[in-house]
Amino acid sequence: MITIFKKKDKSSQERDNTVHKVPFRQKMYFGLSIAGVTFISSTIDGAMLKFYTDFILFPALLYGIVQLLYAIINSINDPIIGFYSDRTKPIEGKGKRKRWMIKTLPLVGIGYFLMVFMSPNFPDEIIFIFLFIAFALFDTGDAMNGINRGALMLTVTDDDNERASLVSVNLVFQTILGIFSYLIVILFFVEGDNPFPLPVIVTVLAIVGVIGVGVAFYGAKGINESIKLYDGETFPEIKKLLKDVVSSKTFIFYILLQFVMGAVTATVITFQVYYFEDVIGVGGTEVLIVSAITLPFTFFAYYLVQVVSKKFGPRKTLMMFITISIMAFLILLLSRIFLLAVICYMIINMGNAAFWILSAPIFGNVIDEYELKTGNKPIGTFNGINAIFISPNKQIMMFLFTMILSMTGYAGGTGVIQTESAKLGIQIGVGLIPIILFGIGFLLLLFFPLRGEKLAEVKKEIKKIYDKRLE
C-alpha cells in the first residue's frame, strides 16, 4: 500500500514537493522477503566452493565449469520469466509480483538442498551432474523470485531517494542474516588446525536452507501490492520490445555496468575466505573477531551512501565509492598484512553497499525513460534481460578464479599449506581482476547516457504520471 504526503524539498524550488512514499512496515516486509533468499545465496557464494573442494573433494576447475555451464543455459530462462510475469494480471488482495515471489520459493529450497546433501564417495561424474541440476533449480527459482521482487520495488515509487531508501532497508535485513552467513563461513570453513567433520557441515548448511525459505515466505506474504499500481498498463509485442531494448543506449550501458560490478560484488566473500586462510594464514577465530569489530561500518555505509547520494545523485556517488574500492583492491594485490587486509575489506564492503543501493534508482531511471518514450513499463522483461548478464557474471568470475587456482597450483583439502605460486594466484583473483572490472564500471558511469538535464527532464515527466496514477 502506497501513501502520499507532502514535504518541502529545499534543494530545488523548481521540483514538485510531493513524494510517493513506501511505509516503513512495507519496507520491512520487502527486506525479509529478500533477506531469506539472500541468506541462502550468500551461504552458497561464501561456502559452497570451499565445501566442495575441501569436504566433498571435488576438483575446483570442475566446480567452475558447472557454474559456467548452468549460467549459460539458465540465463535463457530470465527474459522469458520476465516477459510472462509482466503479463500476469493483478488480483486484488493477491497482487501480481507477490504471487510469483511466493510460488517460486519451493524451487529455491529444492535446488539448495540438492547441493548440500552430497557425499565425497560419489564419483566426480555423478557429483558434476547433480551439482548442475541443483544450481539450475536454485537459480531458476531465485530468478523468478528476484525478477518480480525487483520489478515491484521499482513500481511502488518513482523517487530516487525513496528507491534508495527501500533498498537500504532491505540491505539492513540482508546484513542481519548475512552476519550469520558470514559466521558460518568463518567458523566452519576457515578451518585452522581443527576442521569440522562433514556431518556437522551438512547439518549447518541444511539449517540455513530451512531458515532462509521460512523468512522469505513470511516477508513475501506481508507485502501489500495495490492493483492501482498497474492502472493503464499495456504490453508491447515481443518483436517491438526486443527492438526497443537493443536500440536503448541507456539500457545497454546499464547492463554492462551490472555485469562488471556485479561480478566483483557477488564473489568478494567467496574469495575473501581463500585470501585470509591461504595467503595471510589466519584461522576462523581471528577473522571472526575482526569481523565483529568492523560490522558497524557496514550499517554506517548504508547511511553514508544515502547522504552522499542526496547531494550528488546516484551516478556520481557510485563513481566516488568505486574509486576508493579500487585503491583497496590494489592494496590486497600488493600486500599480505592482516590489518591492512581488514581495513581494505571494510572499504570494499562500503563500495559494494553503494553499488547495491544505487543500482535501484539508476535502473529505475532507465525504466522511467523507456515508459516516457513508449507508454509501456515492462519491468519484468527488462529485469529478465538484465539477469541474462547478472546471472552468469558471478559464474564467469568464479570460473576465472578457479582457473587461476588450477594454473597456479592450488591444492584442495583441509590443512594444506599453499605454495607461493598459489598464494600469488589468489591475490590476482582477489585484487587485479576486480580492479580491471571496477575501472570499466567507472568509465561506464562517466559516459552514462542518462545524466544531467536529460535525467532531470525524465524525472519531472515521470512524476506527473505517478501523481495521476496514485491520486
C-alpha positions in Angstrom: 0.0 0.0 0.0 1.4 3.3 -1.1 0.8 6.5 0.9 1.4 10.0 -0.3 2.4 13.1 1.8 3.9 16.4 1.0 7.2 17.8 2.2 9.5 20.6 1.2 12.5 19.8 -0.9 14.9 22.6 0.0 17.4 21.7 -2.7 15.4 23.0 -5.6 12.5 25.5 -5.9 11.5 24.0 -9.3 10.9 20.5 -8.1 7.4 19.4 -7.2 7.2 18.7 -3.5 5.0 15.6 -3.5 6.9 12.4 -2.7 5.5 9.0 -3.2 6.5 7.2 0.0 6.6 3.5 0.9 5.6 2.9 4.5 8.4 1.6 6.7 6.5 -1.6 7.6 6.2 -2.5 3.9 9.9 -1.8 3.5 10.5 -4.3 6.3 8.5 -7.0 4.6 10.4 -6.4 1.4 13.6 -6.7 3.4 12.5 -10.0 4.9 11.5 -11.4 1.6 14.9 -10.7 0.0 16.9 -11.4 3.2 15.6 -15.0 3.4 16.7 -15.8 -0.2 19.9 -13.9 0.2 20.8 -15.8 3.4 20.8 -19.0 1.2 22.5 -17.5 -1.8 25.2 -15.7 0.3 25.9 -19.0 2.0 26.3 -20.6 -1.4 28.6 -17.8 -2.5 30.7 -17.8 0.6 30.8 -21.5 1.5 29.8 -23.9 -1.4 33.0 -23.7 -3.4 35.0 -24.4 -0.2 32.5 -27.1 0.8 33.0 -29.0 -2.5 36.8 -28.5 -2.8 37.7 -29.3 0.8 35.0 -31.6 2.1 33.5 -33.3 -1.0 37.0 -33.3 -2.6 35.5 -32.2 -5.9 38.1 -30.5 -8.3 37.9 -26.7 -8.2 38.1 -26.5 -12.0 35.1 -28.9 -12.4 33.1 -26.8 -9.9 33.9 -23.7 -12.0 32.8 -25.5 -15.2 29.5 -26.4 -13.6 29.0 -22.8 -12.7 29.7 -21.6 -16.2 27.5 -24.2 -17.9 24.4 -23.8 -15.8 24.8 -20.0 -16.0 24.8 -20.1 -19.8 21.8 -22.4 -20.1 19.8 -20.9 -17.3 20.2 -17.4 -18.5 17.8 -18.2 -21.3 15.1 -18.5 -18.6 15.4 -15.0 -17.3 13.9 -12.9 -20.1 11.2 -15.5 -20.6 10.3 -15.3 -16.9 10.3 -11.5 -17.1 8.2 -11.4 -20.2 5.4 -13.6 -18.9 5.5 -12.1 -15.4 4.8 -8.7 -17.0 1.6 -10.2 -18.5 0.3 -11.6 -15.2 -2.9 -9.9 -14.4 -3.0 -8.3 -10.9 -5.7 -9.7 -8.5 -6.9 -7.5 -5.6 -5.6 -8.8 -2.3 -3.1 -11.2 -4.0 -1.2 -8.8 -6.2 0.8 -9.6 -9.3 4.5 -9.8 -8.5 3.8 -11.1 -5.0 2.3 -14.3 -6.3 5.4 -15.1 -8.2 7.6 -14.3 -5.2 5.7 -16.9 -3.0 5.2 -19.7 -5.5 8.9 -19.8 -6.5 10.3 -20.4 -3.1 10.0 -24.3 -3.2 12.3 -24.3 -6.2 14.9 -22.3 -4.3 14.7 -24.8 -1.4 14.9 -28.0 -3.5 17.9 -26.7 -5.5 19.7 -25.7 -2.4 19.2 -29.0 -0.5 20.4 -31.0 -3.5 23.7 -29.1 -3.3 24.0 -29.7 0.5 23.3 -33.4 0.7 26.3 -34.6 -1.3 28.9 -37.3 -0.5 32.6 -37.4 -1.3 32.1 -41.1 -2.0 30.2 -40.4 -5.2 32.3 -40.3 -8.5 33.1 -36.9 -9.8 30.8 -37.5 -12.8 27.8 -38.1 -10.6 28.6 -35.0 -8.4 29.0 -32.9 -11.6 25.6 -33.9 -12.8 23.7 -33.5 -9.5 25.5 -30.2 -8.8 24.5 -28.9 -12.2 20.8 -29.8 -11.7 20.9 -28.3 -8.2 22.3 -25.0 -9.4 19.8 -24.9 -12.3 16.8 -25.4 -10.0 18.0 -22.9 -7.4 18.9 -20.3 -10.0 15.5 -20.7 -11.8 13.6 -20.2 -8.6 15.9 -17.4 -7.5 15.5 -15.7 -10.8 11.7 -15.9 -10.8 11.6 -14.5 -7.2 14.2 -11.8 -7.8 12.9 -10.5 -11.1 9.4 -10.0 -9.7 10.6 -8.6 -6.4 12.9 -6.1 -8.2 10.1 -5.1 -10.6 7.8 -4.4 -7.6 10.4 -2.4 -5.8 10.7 -0.1 -8.8 6.9 0.1 -9.3 5.9 1.3 -5.9 7.6 4.7 -6.2 9.3 7.0 -8.7 11.5 8.9 -6.3 15.3 8.2 -6.5 15.8 8.8 -2.8 12.8 6.6 -1.8 14.0 3.8 -4.1 17.4 4.1 -2.4 15.8 4.1 1.0 13.8 0.9 0.1 17.0 -0.9 -0.9 18.8 0.3 2.2 16.2 -1.1 4.5 16.4 -4.4 2.5 20.1 -4.4 3.0 19.8 -3.9 6.7 17.8 -7.2 6.9 20.1 -8.9 4.5 23.1 -7.8 6.6 21.5 -9.1 9.8 21.0 -12.6 8.3 24.2 -12.1 6.3 26.1 -11.9 9.6 25.1 -15.4 10.4 26.0 -16.5 6.9 29.4 -14.9 7.3 29.8 -16.5 10.7 29.1 -19.9 9.2 31.8 -19.3 6.6 34.4 -18.2 9.1 33.6 -20.7 11.9 33.1 -23.8 9.7 35.1 -23.2 6.5 38.2 -21.3 7.6 39.4 -24.5 9.2 42.6 -23.6 11.1 44.0 -26.7 12.8 40.7 -28.5 13.7 38.3 -28.8 10.7 34.7 -29.8 11.5 33.5 -33.3 10.3 31.3 -33.5 7.2 28.1 -34.4 9.0 28.3 -31.2 11.1 28.9 -29.1 8.0 25.9 -30.6 6.2 23.7 -30.1 9.2 24.6 -26.4 9.5 24.0 -25.8 5.8 20.7 -27.6 5.9 19.5 -25.3 8.8 20.4 -22.3 6.6 18.0 -23.6 4.0 15.1 -24.0 6.3 15.5 -20.6 7.9 16.1 -18.8 4.6 12.9 -20.2 2.9 10.8 -19.6 6.0 11.9 -15.9 6.4 11.4 -15.2 2.6 7.9 -16.7 2.7 6.9 -14.6 5.8 8.2 -11.4 4.1 6.5 -12.0 0.8 3.2 -12.8 2.4 3.3 -9.5 4.3 3.8 -7.3 1.2 0.7 -5.2 0.1 0.6 -4.8 -3.7 -2.2 -2.5 -4.8 -3.6 -3.1 -8.3 -3.7 0.7 -8.8 0.0 0.5 -9.5 -0.9 -1.1 -12.8 -3.6 1.3 -14.0 -3.4 1.8 -17.7 -0.8 -1.0 -18.1 -0.2 -2.1 -21.7 2.1 -4.8 -23.1 4.3 -4.3 -26.2 4.7 -7.1 -28.8 7.8 -9.1 -28.2 9.4 -8.0 -31.5 8.9 -4.4 -30.7 10.1 -4.8 -27.2 13.3 -6.6 -28.3 13.9 -3.9 -30.9 13.5 -1.2 -28.2 15.9 -2.9 -25.9 18.6 -3.3 -28.5 18.3 0.3 -29.5 18.3 1.7 -26.0 21.8 3.0 -25.4 21.0 3.8 -21.7 19.9 0.2 -21.0 22.9 -1.3 -22.8 25.2 0.9 -20.6 23.3 -0.2 -17.5 23.6 -3.9 -18.5 27.4 -3.6 -18.9 27.6 -1.8 -15.6 25.7 -4.6 -13.9 27.9 -7.2 -15.4 31.3 -5.8 -14.4 30.3 -4.5 -11.0 28.1 -7.5 -10.1 30.8 -9.9 -10.9 33.0 -8.5 -8.2 30.4 -7.7 -5.5 28.9 -11.2 -5.7 32.2 -13.0 -5.2 34.0 -10.9 -2.6 33.1 -13.2 0.4 34.0 -16.3 -1.5 37.4 -15.1 -2.5 38.0 -13.5 0.9 38.0 -16.9 2.6 40.9 -18.0 0.4 42.8 -14.8 1.0 42.6 -14.9 4.8 43.3 -18.6 5.2 45.8 -19.3 2.4 47.6 -16.0 1.7 47.7 -14.4 5.2 47.5 -17.6 7.1 44.9 -16.8 9.8 42.2 -19.1 11.1 38.5 -18.6 11.7 38.7 -17.1 15.2 41.0 -14.2 14.2 38.8 -13.3 11.2 35.6 -13.6 13.4 36.9 -11.2 16.0 37.9 -8.6 13.4 34.5 -9.1 11.6 32.7 -8.3 14.9 34.7 -5.1 15.3 34.1 -3.9 11.7 30.4 -4.8 11.4 29.2 -1.4 12.4 30.9 0.1 9.4 28.6 -1.9 7.1 25.5 -0.2 8.6 27.3 3.1 8.5 27.9 2.6 4.8 24.1 2.2 4.1 23.6 5.6 5.8 26.6 7.3 4.2 25.6 6.2 0.7 22.2 7.8 1.0 23.5 11.0 2.5 26.1 11.4 -0.3 23.6 10.4 -3.0 21.1 13.0 -1.9 23.7 15.7 -2.6 25.5 14.3 -5.7 23.0 11.9 -7.2 23.2 8.1 -7.6 25.7 8.1 -10.6 28.3 10.5 -9.1 28.1 8.9 -5.7 28.7 5.4 -7.1 31.7 6.7 -9.0 33.2 8.0 -5.8 32.8 4.7 -4.0 34.2 2.8 -7.0 37.4 4.9 -6.8 38.1 4.2 -3.1 37.3 0.5 -3.7 39.9 0.3 -6.5 42.5 1.6 -4.1 41.6 -1.1 -1.6 41.8 -3.9 -4.1 45.3 -2.6 -5.2 46.5 -2.9 -1.6 45.2 -6.5 -1.4 47.1 -7.3 -4.6 50.3 -5.9 -3.3 50.2 -6.6 0.4 49.9 -9.6 2.8 49.4 -7.7 6.0 46.4 -8.8 8.1 45.5 -5.4 9.5 45.7 -3.8 6.1 43.5 -6.5 4.6 40.9 -5.9 7.2 40.8 -2.2 6.5 40.6 -2.9 2.8 37.7 -5.2 3.1 35.9 -2.6 5.2 36.4 -0.1 2.3 35.4 -2.7 -0.3 32.2 -3.5 1.6 31.3 0.2 1.6 31.8 0.2 -2.2 29.6 -2.9 -2.5 26.9 -1.2 -0.5 27.0 1.8 -2.8 26.5 -0.5 -5.8 23.7 -2.4 -4.2 21.8 0.7 -3.0 22.3 2.9 -6.1 21.6 0.3 -8.7 17.9 0.5 -8.0 17.4 4.3 -8.6 19.8 4.1 -11.7 17.8 1.2 -13.1 14.5 2.9 -12.2 15.5 5.9 -14.2 16.3 3.6 -17.2 12.8 2.1 -16.9 11.2 5.6 -16.5 12.9 6.8 -19.6 11.5 3.8 -21.6 8.0 4.4 -20.2 8.0 8.0 -21.3 9.2 7.0 -24.8 6.8 4.1 -25.4 4.0 4.3 -22.8 4.9 0.8 -21.6 6.6 -0.3 -18.4 7.7 -4.0 -18.8 10.0 -4.0 -15.8 9.9 -7.8 -15.5 11.2 -8.2 -19.1 13.9 -5.6 -18.6 14.8 -7.3 -15.3 14.9 -10.7 -17.1 17.1 -9.4 -19.9 19.3 -7.7 -17.3 19.5 -11.0 -15.5 21.0 -12.7 -18.5 24.1 -10.7 -17.8 23.8 -10.7 -14.0 23.3 -14.4 -13.6 26.4 -15.6 -15.5 28.8 -12.8 -14.3 29.2 -14.4 -10.9 29.8 -17.8 -12.5 32.2 -16.4 -15.1 34.1 -14.7 -12.2 34.1 -18.0 -10.3 35.4 -19.8 -13.4 38.2 -17.3 -13.8 39.2 -17.6 -10.2 39.1 -21.4 -10.2 41.1 -21.4 -13.4 43.8 -19.2 -11.8 43.8 -21.5 -8.8 44.3 -24.5 -11.1 47.0 -22.8 -13.1 49.0 -21.6 -10.1 48.9 -25.0 -8.3 46.3 -24.6 -5.6 46.0 -27.8 -3.6 42.5 -28.6 -2.3 41.8 -30.3 1.1 41.9 -29.2 4.7 45.1 -28.1 6.5 47.1 -27.7 3.2 49.8 -25.1 3.1 49.8 -23.4 -0.3 52.8 -22.7 -2.4 53.9 -19.1 -3.2 52.6 -19.5 -6.7 49.2 -20.5 -5.4 49.2 -17.5 -3.0 50.0 -15.1 -5.8 47.2 -16.7 -7.9 44.7 -16.0 -5.1 45.9 -12.4 -4.9 45.5 -11.9 -8.6 41.9 -13.2 -8.3 41.2 -11.1 -5.2 42.8 -7.9 -6.4 43.8 -7.5 -10.0 40.6 -8.8 -11.7 38.3 -6.6 -9.5 40.5 -3.5 -10.3 40.0 -4.1 -14.0 36.2 -4.6 -13.7 35.6 -1.7 -11.4 37.7 0.5 -13.7 35.4 -0.4 -16.6 32.4 0.3 -14.3 33.7 3.8 -13.6 34.1 4.6 -17.3 30.6 3.4 -18.0 29.2 5.7 -15.3 31.3 8.6 -16.5 29.8 8.4 -20.0 26.3 7.2 -18.9 23.7 8.5 -21.5 21.0 9.4 -18.9 22.5 12.2 -16.8 22.3 16.0 -16.3 19.5 17.9 -17.9 18.2 14.8 -19.7 17.8 12.9 -16.4 16.1 15.9 -14.8 13.5 16.1 -17.6 12.8 12.4 -17.3 12.2 12.7 -13.5 9.9 15.6 -14.0 7.7 13.9 -16.6 7.5 10.5 -14.8 6.5 12.2 -11.6 3.4 13.6 -13.4 2.4 10.0 -14.3 2.8 8.8 -10.7 0.8 11.7 -9.4 -2.1 10.8 -11.6 -1.8 7.1 -11.0 -1.8 7.4 -7.2 -4.1 10.4 -6.8 
